[in-house]
Amino acid sequence: MAAYYNEIDPYAAQWLRNLISAGHIAAGDVDERSIEDVRPDDLRGYTQCHFFAGIGVWSFALRMAGWDDSRPVWTGSCPCQPFSIAAVAHERAGFDDSRHLFPTWFDLIRECRPVVCFGEQVGSRDGLTWLDSVFDHLESESYACAAAITSAAGAGADHIRNRLYFVANSMRTGRQRHQPIERVSLAAQAPFAESRNAAARLRALMAGDYSGLLSGDEPSIAVERCRARGYGNAINARQAAIFIECADEAMTHH
């Protein structure tokens, strides 16, 4: 069962292909077209669909949380520039910004009706306003929604950078149901979610300072571990597991 990745940046798209070839993310196809050019028929036959895919962090994080590649899911990290305080004020226009592409993604959701959707946005006041609109749209199509804000520091970075993550579960009659997955142990999650100084260690390691290595670690192994802790916009195995637990509980109780 193949995954679909939609990513318009050629550099990131090639990274996706490299990561797929290396087996780090779910096997599948990379589509470099704008999401505005994607039609529902283009997505037929795909078990997982990842929009605004970047370098496949959603696929990686879901795997770390125990979500099998064969389990259906859609993800979308919609552009944050229209709602980010880090963007230049006169260059962001909120819901009137041409980079506000959730409505386009929502059209595909409404037509294809995936069972579960995960997404993210900046964890700012404007991001929460965006989330209100997202939930209004999804709930109008019989999705139950929940969200949480987490920090990049929780993935080992040395800055806060709050990010908002949401999950939407279809409540439509006759939708496919799944058995709860086996939880990932805290010990298994620890290398990806527990260290608070991973960014500093990574900088030291890349500079050739191996004094912070654990006994028995090879430099290349430690570098990869530090990189894993810093993957993406604060997505980590623990947070993904929390969302999956919410998804399974919603399916169980409805």
PyMOL commands that set and color helices and strands:
alter all, ss='L'
color gray80, all
select helices_A, chain A and resi 10-22+35-37+40-43+57-64+81-83+89-91+94-96+102-112+125-140+152-155+186-193+198-206+219-229+237-253
alter helices_A, ss='H'
color red, helices_A
select strands_A, chain A and resi 3-6+28-31+48-51+73-76+116-122+143-151+162-170
alter strands_A, ss='S'
color yellow, strands_A
deselect
rebuild
show_as cartoon
